[in-house]
Amino acid sequence: MERKFGKALIDSNTLQERVRQLGRQISEDYAGKGIIMIAVLKGAALFYADLIRQIKVPVTLDFVQAKSYAGRTSTGEVRLLSEPEYIDRLAGRHVIVVEDIVDTGVTMQYLRKTLLDKRPASLKVCTLLDKPGHRRSKVKLDYVGFSIPNVFVVGYGMDHNEQFRNLPYLAVLEDVE
């Protein structure tokens, strides 16, 4: 079976405008404060890079790599491939986790619990995409770029078997006979 992507679900200009809006909102919410922003790799890398350039308050960059998918299927289990460098320095700090997509919610629920155990002053979640129709775990999302239907998307950092991350827009991945 071959896979292809078609017309953009969300085009590049629309993505960039929403990222600017999210950056402005985060800047307003954290005016006078510094934040640690933790990107969930690899999918959030492009969104994260664009987002942090829009934020006007001091930002400490950090990363976590988590895996819960094999191809197009959620395994239901989260594996941390790497943890944040500042994991032991989160106490009393404002933390925002930046995710590409919250789908089942399993990964975000796991990350929230892990990070809350470090007693940050606040912990918020910023996701480019929310897919509520596929949720298995209830998670609180504080900043959401777009809500999308239950489709598999690629582009703007999101992949299928490590392909299509470099698309400047988001497209639905389709199966073709």
ZAROPA-971456 format. One record per residue (C-alpha): residue number from 1; x, y, z. Coordinates in nm, 2 decimals, always signed. Each point is the difference from the previous one (the first is absolute). Layout:
REM residues N
<drenvo><pos>NUM</pos><X>X</X><Y>Y</Y><Z>Z</Z></drenvo>
...
***
This chain:
REM residues 177
<drenvo><pos>1</pos><X>+0.00</X><Y>+0.00</Y><Z>+0.00</Z></drenvo>
<drenvo><pos>2</pos><X>+0.13</X><Y>+0.34</Y><Z>-0.10</Z></drenvo>
<drenvo><pos>3</pos><X>-0.05</X><Y>+0.31</Y><Z>+0.21</Z></drenvo>
<drenvo><pos>4</pos><X>-0.05</X><Y>+0.35</Y><Z>-0.13</Z></drenvo>
<drenvo><pos>5</pos><X>-0.10</X><Y>+0.34</Y><Z>+0.13</Z></drenvo>
<drenvo><pos>6</pos><X>-0.23</X><Y>+0.23</Y><Z>-0.18</Z></drenvo>
<drenvo><pos>7</pos><X>-0.12</X><Y>+0.36</Y><Z>+0.03</Z></drenvo>
<drenvo><pos>8</pos><X>+0.12</X><Y>+0.19</Y><Z>+0.31</Z></drenvo>
<drenvo><pos>9</pos><X>-0.22</X><Y>-0.04</Y><Z>+0.30</Z></drenvo>
<drenvo><pos>10</pos><X>+0.15</X><Y>+0.31</Y><Z>+0.14</Z></drenvo>
<drenvo><pos>11</pos><X>+0.21</X><Y>+0.22</Y><Z>-0.23</Z></drenvo>
<drenvo><pos>12</pos><X>+0.33</X><Y>+0.16</Y><Z>+0.09</Z></drenvo>
<drenvo><pos>13</pos><X>-0.13</X><Y>+0.36</Y><Z>+0.03</Z></drenvo>
<drenvo><pos>14</pos><X>-0.28</X><Y>-0.11</Y><Z>+0.23</Z></drenvo>
<drenvo><pos>15</pos><X>+0.25</X><Y>-0.20</Y><Z>+0.22</Z></drenvo>
<drenvo><pos>16</pos><X>+0.23</X><Y>+0.30</Y><Z>+0.03</Z></drenvo>
<drenvo><pos>17</pos><X>-0.28</X><Y>+0.24</Y><Z>+0.09</Z></drenvo>
<drenvo><pos>18</pos><X>-0.12</X><Y>-0.23</Y><Z>+0.28</Z></drenvo>
<drenvo><pos>19</pos><X>+0.35</X><Y>-0.05</Y><Z>+0.13</Z></drenvo>
<drenvo><pos>20</pos><X>+0.03</X><Y>+0.39</Y><Z>+0.02</Z></drenvo>
<drenvo><pos>21</pos><X>-0.33</X><Y>+0.01</Y><Z>+0.19</Z></drenvo>
<drenvo><pos>22</pos><X>+0.11</X><Y>-0.27</Y><Z>+0.25</Z></drenvo>
<drenvo><pos>23</pos><X>+0.34</X><Y>+0.18</Y><Z>+0.05</Z></drenvo>
<drenvo><pos>24</pos><X>-0.18</X><Y>+0.32</Y><Z>+0.08</Z></drenvo>
<drenvo><pos>25</pos><X>-0.24</X><Y>-0.17</Y><Z>+0.25</Z></drenvo>
<drenvo><pos>26</pos><X>+0.28</X><Y>-0.18</Y><Z>+0.18</Z></drenvo>
<drenvo><pos>27</pos><X>+0.20</X><Y>+0.33</Y><Z>+0.01</Z></drenvo>
<drenvo><pos>28</pos><X>-0.30</X><Y>+0.18</Y><Z>+0.16</Z></drenvo>
<drenvo><pos>29</pos><X>-0.07</X><Y>-0.28</Y><Z>+0.25</Z></drenvo>
<drenvo><pos>30</pos><X>+0.37</X><Y>-0.01</Y><Z>+0.11</Z></drenvo>
<drenvo><pos>31</pos><X>+0.08</X><Y>+0.37</Y><Z>-0.01</Z></drenvo>
<drenvo><pos>32</pos><X>+0.27</X><Y>+0.07</Y><Z>+0.26</Z></drenvo>
<drenvo><pos>33</pos><X>+0.08</X><Y>-0.37</Y><Z>+0.05</Z></drenvo>
<drenvo><pos>34</pos><X>+0.24</X><Y>-0.25</Y><Z>-0.16</Z></drenvo>
<drenvo><pos>35</pos><X>-0.11</X><Y>-0.33</Y><Z>-0.13</Z></drenvo>
<drenvo><pos>36</pos><X>+0.16</X><Y>-0.34</Y><Z>-0.08</Z></drenvo>
<drenvo><pos>37</pos><X>-0.15</X><Y>-0.13</Y><Z>-0.32</Z></drenvo>
<drenvo><pos>38</pos><X>+0.05</X><Y>-0.38</Y><Z>-0.05</Z></drenvo>
<drenvo><pos>39</pos><X>-0.05</X><Y>-0.12</Y><Z>-0.36</Z></drenvo>
<drenvo><pos>40</pos><X>-0.12</X><Y>-0.36</Y><Z>-0.06</Z></drenvo>
<drenvo><pos>41</pos><X>+0.23</X><Y>-0.13</Y><Z>-0.27</Z></drenvo>
<drenvo><pos>42</pos><X>+0.01</X><Y>-0.06</Y><Z>-0.28</Z></drenvo>
<drenvo><pos>43</pos><X>-0.35</X><Y>+0.10</Y><Z>-0.12</Z></drenvo>
<drenvo><pos>44</pos><X>-0.01</X><Y>+0.34</Y><Z>+0.18</Z></drenvo>
<drenvo><pos>45</pos><X>+0.34</X><Y>+0.12</Y><Z>-0.12</Z></drenvo>
<drenvo><pos>46</pos><X>-0.12</X><Y>+0.23</Y><Z>-0.28</Z></drenvo>
<drenvo><pos>47</pos><X>-0.30</X><Y>+0.14</Y><Z>+0.19</Z></drenvo>
<drenvo><pos>48</pos><X>+0.23</X><Y>+0.06</Y><Z>+0.31</Z></drenvo>
<drenvo><pos>49</pos><X>+0.26</X><Y>+0.18</Y><Z>-0.21</Z></drenvo>
<drenvo><pos>50</pos><X>-0.26</X><Y>+0.23</Y><Z>-0.15</Z></drenvo>
<drenvo><pos>51</pos><X>-0.19</X><Y>+0.05</Y><Z>+0.33</Z></drenvo>
<drenvo><pos>52</pos><X>+0.30</X><Y>+0.10</Y><Z>+0.22</Z></drenvo>
<drenvo><pos>53</pos><X>+0.09</X><Y>+0.27</Y><Z>-0.25</Z></drenvo>
<drenvo><pos>54</pos><X>-0.34</X><Y>+0.16</Y><Z>+0.06</Z></drenvo>
<drenvo><pos>55</pos><X>+0.03</X><Y>+0.00</Y><Z>+0.38</Z></drenvo>
<drenvo><pos>56</pos><X>+0.11</X><Y>+0.33</Y><Z>+0.16</Z></drenvo>
<drenvo><pos>57</pos><X>+0.09</X><Y>-0.12</Y><Z>+0.35</Z></drenvo>
<drenvo><pos>58</pos><X>+0.32</X><Y>-0.19</Y><Z>+0.11</Z></drenvo>
<drenvo><pos>59</pos><X>-0.02</X><Y>-0.36</Y><Z>-0.12</Z></drenvo>
<drenvo><pos>60</pos><X>+0.23</X><Y>-0.29</Y><Z>+0.11</Z></drenvo>
<drenvo><pos>61</pos><X>-0.01</X><Y>-0.27</Y><Z>-0.27</Z></drenvo>
<drenvo><pos>62</pos><X>-0.02</X><Y>-0.36</Y><Z>+0.08</Z></drenvo>
<drenvo><pos>63</pos><X>-0.10</X><Y>-0.33</Y><Z>-0.17</Z></drenvo>
<drenvo><pos>64</pos><X>-0.14</X><Y>-0.34</Y><Z>+0.08</Z></drenvo>
<drenvo><pos>65</pos><X>-0.03</X><Y>-0.29</Y><Z>-0.24</Z></drenvo>
<drenvo><pos>66</pos><X>-0.29</X><Y>-0.23</Y><Z>+0.05</Z></drenvo>
<drenvo><pos>67</pos><X>-0.14</X><Y>-0.28</Y><Z>-0.22</Z></drenvo>
<drenvo><pos>68</pos><X>-0.34</X><Y>-0.16</Y><Z>+0.01</Z></drenvo>
<drenvo><pos>69</pos><X>-0.07</X><Y>-0.07</Y><Z>-0.37</Z></drenvo>
<drenvo><pos>70</pos><X>+0.11</X><Y>-0.27</Y><Z>-0.24</Z></drenvo>
<drenvo><pos>71</pos><X>-0.09</X><Y>+0.12</Y><Z>-0.35</Z></drenvo>
<drenvo><pos>72</pos><X>-0.36</X><Y>+0.12</Y><Z>+0.02</Z></drenvo>
<drenvo><pos>73</pos><X>-0.09</X><Y>-0.19</Y><Z>+0.31</Z></drenvo>
<drenvo><pos>74</pos><X>+0.03</X><Y>+0.11</Y><Z>+0.37</Z></drenvo>
<drenvo><pos>75</pos><X>+0.16</X><Y>-0.27</Y><Z>+0.21</Z></drenvo>
<drenvo><pos>76</pos><X>-0.18</X><Y>+0.13</Y><Z>+0.31</Z></drenvo>
<drenvo><pos>77</pos><X>+0.34</X><Y>+0.01</Y><Z>+0.18</Z></drenvo>
<drenvo><pos>78</pos><X>+0.23</X><Y>+0.30</Y><Z>+0.03</Z></drenvo>
<drenvo><pos>79</pos><X>+0.38</X><Y>-0.05</Y><Z>-0.02</Z></drenvo>
<drenvo><pos>80</pos><X>+0.22</X><Y>+0.29</Y><Z>+0.09</Z></drenvo>
<drenvo><pos>81</pos><X>+0.30</X><Y>-0.01</Y><Z>-0.23</Z></drenvo>
<drenvo><pos>82</pos><X>+0.15</X><Y>+0.31</Y><Z>+0.16</Z></drenvo>
<drenvo><pos>83</pos><X>-0.11</X><Y>+0.22</Y><Z>+0.29</Z></drenvo>
<drenvo><pos>84</pos><X>+0.03</X><Y>+0.38</Y><Z>+0.04</Z></drenvo>
<drenvo><pos>85</pos><X>+0.35</X><Y>+0.13</Y><Z>+0.09</Z></drenvo>
<drenvo><pos>86</pos><X>-0.16</X><Y>+0.22</Y><Z>+0.26</Z></drenvo>
<drenvo><pos>87</pos><X>-0.22</X><Y>-0.27</Y><Z>+0.15</Z></drenvo>
<drenvo><pos>88</pos><X>+0.14</X><Y>+0.05</Y><Z>+0.35</Z></drenvo>
<drenvo><pos>89</pos><X>-0.02</X><Y>+0.38</Y><Z>-0.02</Z></drenvo>
<drenvo><pos>90</pos><X>-0.37</X><Y>+0.03</Y><Z>-0.07</Z></drenvo>
<drenvo><pos>91</pos><X>-0.11</X><Y>+0.07</Y><Z>+0.36</Z></drenvo>
<drenvo><pos>92</pos><X>-0.15</X><Y>+0.34</Y><Z>+0.04</Z></drenvo>
<drenvo><pos>93</pos><X>+0.03</X><Y>+0.08</Y><Z>-0.38</Z></drenvo>
<drenvo><pos>94</pos><X>-0.26</X><Y>+0.06</Y><Z>-0.26</Z></drenvo>
<drenvo><pos>95</pos><X>+0.00</X><Y>-0.29</Y><Z>-0.25</Z></drenvo>
<drenvo><pos>96</pos><X>-0.18</X><Y>-0.03</Y><Z>-0.34</Z></drenvo>
<drenvo><pos>97</pos><X>+0.01</X><Y>-0.33</Y><Z>-0.18</Z></drenvo>
<drenvo><pos>98</pos><X>-0.01</X><Y>+0.05</Y><Z>-0.38</Z></drenvo>
<drenvo><pos>99</pos><X>-0.15</X><Y>-0.29</Y><Z>-0.19</Z></drenvo>
<drenvo><pos>100</pos><X>-0.08</X><Y>-0.05</Y><Z>-0.37</Z></drenvo>
<drenvo><pos>101</pos><X>-0.33</X><Y>-0.19</Y><Z>+0.05</Z></drenvo>
<drenvo><pos>102</pos><X>-0.20</X><Y>-0.13</Y><Z>+0.29</Z></drenvo>
<drenvo><pos>103</pos><X>-0.17</X><Y>-0.30</Y><Z>-0.14</Z></drenvo>
<drenvo><pos>104</pos><X>-0.08</X><Y>-0.28</Y><Z>+0.25</Z></drenvo>
<drenvo><pos>105</pos><X>+0.13</X><Y>+0.22</Y><Z>+0.29</Z></drenvo>
<drenvo><pos>106</pos><X>+0.21</X><Y>-0.29</Y><Z>+0.13</Z></drenvo>
<drenvo><pos>107</pos><X>+0.34</X><Y>+0.17</Y><Z>-0.06</Z></drenvo>
<drenvo><pos>108</pos><X>-0.11</X><Y>+0.33</Y><Z>+0.14</Z></drenvo>
<drenvo><pos>109</pos><X>-0.16</X><Y>-0.16</Y><Z>+0.31</Z></drenvo>
<drenvo><pos>110</pos><X>+0.33</X><Y>-0.18</Y><Z>+0.07</Z></drenvo>
<drenvo><pos>111</pos><X>+0.21</X><Y>+0.31</Y><Z>-0.06</Z></drenvo>
<drenvo><pos>112</pos><X>-0.22</X><Y>+0.22</Y><Z>+0.23</Z></drenvo>
<drenvo><pos>113</pos><X>+0.02</X><Y>-0.25</Y><Z>+0.28</Z></drenvo>
<drenvo><pos>114</pos><X>+0.38</X><Y>-0.03</Y><Z>-0.04</Z></drenvo>
<drenvo><pos>115</pos><X>+0.05</X><Y>+0.38</Y><Z>+0.00</Z></drenvo>
<drenvo><pos>116</pos><X>-0.25</X><Y>+0.08</Y><Z>+0.27</Z></drenvo>
<drenvo><pos>117</pos><X>+0.20</X><Y>-0.23</Y><Z>+0.23</Z></drenvo>
<drenvo><pos>118</pos><X>+0.28</X><Y>+0.26</Y><Z>-0.03</Z></drenvo>
<drenvo><pos>119</pos><X>-0.23</X><Y>+0.27</Y><Z>+0.16</Z></drenvo>
<drenvo><pos>120</pos><X>+0.01</X><Y>+0.28</Y><Z>-0.26</Z></drenvo>
<drenvo><pos>121</pos><X>-0.17</X><Y>+0.33</Y><Z>+0.09</Z></drenvo>
<drenvo><pos>122</pos><X>-0.23</X><Y>-0.07</Y><Z>-0.30</Z></drenvo>
<drenvo><pos>123</pos><X>-0.02</X><Y>-0.26</Y><Z>-0.28</Z></drenvo>
<drenvo><pos>124</pos><X>-0.19</X><Y>+0.08</Y><Z>-0.32</Z></drenvo>
<drenvo><pos>125</pos><X>-0.03</X><Y>-0.19</Y><Z>-0.33</Z></drenvo>
<drenvo><pos>126</pos><X>+0.02</X><Y>+0.17</Y><Z>-0.34</Z></drenvo>
<drenvo><pos>127</pos><X>-0.09</X><Y>-0.22</Y><Z>-0.29</Z></drenvo>
<drenvo><pos>128</pos><X>-0.02</X><Y>+0.08</Y><Z>-0.37</Z></drenvo>
<drenvo><pos>129</pos><X>-0.27</X><Y>-0.26</Y><Z>-0.06</Z></drenvo>
<drenvo><pos>130</pos><X>-0.27</X><Y>-0.14</Y><Z>+0.22</Z></drenvo>
<drenvo><pos>131</pos><X>-0.18</X><Y>-0.32</Y><Z>-0.12</Z></drenvo>
<drenvo><pos>132</pos><X>-0.28</X><Y>-0.03</Y><Z>+0.26</Z></drenvo>
<drenvo><pos>133</pos><X>-0.18</X><Y>-0.28</Y><Z>-0.19</Z></drenvo>
<drenvo><pos>134</pos><X>+0.28</X><Y>-0.24</Y><Z>+0.06</Z></drenvo>
<drenvo><pos>135</pos><X>+0.06</X><Y>+0.07</Y><Z>+0.37</Z></drenvo>
<drenvo><pos>136</pos><X>+0.05</X><Y>-0.29</Y><Z>+0.25</Z></drenvo>
<drenvo><pos>137</pos><X>+0.14</X><Y>+0.21</Y><Z>+0.29</Z></drenvo>
<drenvo><pos>138</pos><X>-0.14</X><Y>+0.32</Y><Z>+0.13</Z></drenvo>
<drenvo><pos>139</pos><X>+0.26</X><Y>+0.28</Y><Z>-0.02</Z></drenvo>
<drenvo><pos>140</pos><X>-0.02</X><Y>+0.37</Y><Z>+0.05</Z></drenvo>
<drenvo><pos>141</pos><X>+0.12</X><Y>+0.21</Y><Z>-0.30</Z></drenvo>
<drenvo><pos>142</pos><X>+0.07</X><Y>+0.36</Y><Z>+0.07</Z></drenvo>
<drenvo><pos>143</pos><X>+0.10</X><Y>+0.13</Y><Z>-0.34</Z></drenvo>
<drenvo><pos>144</pos><X>-0.14</X><Y>-0.17</Y><Z>-0.31</Z></drenvo>
<drenvo><pos>145</pos><X>+0.09</X><Y>+0.09</Y><Z>-0.36</Z></drenvo>
<drenvo><pos>146</pos><X>-0.27</X><Y>-0.20</Y><Z>-0.18</Z></drenvo>
<drenvo><pos>147</pos><X>-0.26</X><Y>-0.27</Y><Z>+0.08</Z></drenvo>
<drenvo><pos>148</pos><X>+0.00</X><Y>-0.26</Y><Z>-0.28</Z></drenvo>
<drenvo><pos>149</pos><X>-0.21</X><Y>-0.30</Y><Z>-0.09</Z></drenvo>
<drenvo><pos>150</pos><X>+0.12</X><Y>-0.36</Y><Z>+0.06</Z></drenvo>
<drenvo><pos>151</pos><X>+0.24</X><Y>-0.01</Y><Z>-0.30</Z></drenvo>
<drenvo><pos>152</pos><X>+0.37</X><Y>-0.08</Y><Z>-0.02</Z></drenvo>
<drenvo><pos>153</pos><X>+0.19</X><Y>+0.31</Y><Z>-0.09</Z></drenvo>
<drenvo><pos>154</pos><X>+0.36</X><Y>+0.05</Y><Z>-0.12</Z></drenvo>
<drenvo><pos>155</pos><X>+0.21</X><Y>+0.31</Y><Z>-0.06</Z></drenvo>
<drenvo><pos>156</pos><X>+0.13</X><Y>+0.29</Y><Z>+0.21</Z></drenvo>
<drenvo><pos>157</pos><X>+0.21</X><Y>-0.24</Y><Z>+0.21</Z></drenvo>
<drenvo><pos>158</pos><X>-0.26</X><Y>-0.29</Y><Z>+0.01</Z></drenvo>
<drenvo><pos>159</pos><X>+0.09</X><Y>-0.32</Y><Z>-0.18</Z></drenvo>
<drenvo><pos>160</pos><X>-0.10</X><Y>-0.34</Y><Z>-0.11</Z></drenvo>
<drenvo><pos>161</pos><X>+0.30</X><Y>-0.24</Y><Z>+0.05</Z></drenvo>
<drenvo><pos>162</pos><X>+0.24</X><Y>+0.31</Y><Z>+0.01</Z></drenvo>
<drenvo><pos>163</pos><X>-0.12</X><Y>+0.13</Y><Z>-0.33</Z></drenvo>
<drenvo><pos>164</pos><X>-0.18</X><Y>+0.32</Y><Z>-0.10</Z></drenvo>
<drenvo><pos>165</pos><X>+0.12</X><Y>+0.21</Y><Z>+0.30</Z></drenvo>
<drenvo><pos>166</pos><X>+0.14</X><Y>+0.26</Y><Z>-0.24</Z></drenvo>
<drenvo><pos>167</pos><X>-0.34</X><Y>+0.10</Y><Z>-0.16</Z></drenvo>
<drenvo><pos>168</pos><X>-0.07</X><Y>+0.37</Y><Z>+0.08</Z></drenvo>
<drenvo><pos>169</pos><X>-0.37</X><Y>-0.08</Y><Z>+0.05</Z></drenvo>
<drenvo><pos>170</pos><X>-0.21</X><Y>-0.27</Y><Z>+0.16</Z></drenvo>
<drenvo><pos>171</pos><X>-0.16</X><Y>-0.27</Y><Z>-0.22</Z></drenvo>
<drenvo><pos>172</pos><X>-0.21</X><Y>-0.30</Y><Z>+0.05</Z></drenvo>
<drenvo><pos>173</pos><X>+0.18</X><Y>-0.33</Y><Z>-0.06</Z></drenvo>
<drenvo><pos>174</pos><X>-0.21</X><Y>-0.23</Y><Z>-0.21</Z></drenvo>
<drenvo><pos>175</pos><X>+0.04</X><Y>-0.37</Y><Z>-0.10</Z></drenvo>
<drenvo><pos>176</pos><X>-0.01</X><Y>-0.07</Y><Z>-0.37</Z></drenvo>
<drenvo><pos>177</pos><X>-0.04</X><Y>-0.35</Y><Z>-0.15</Z></drenvo>
***
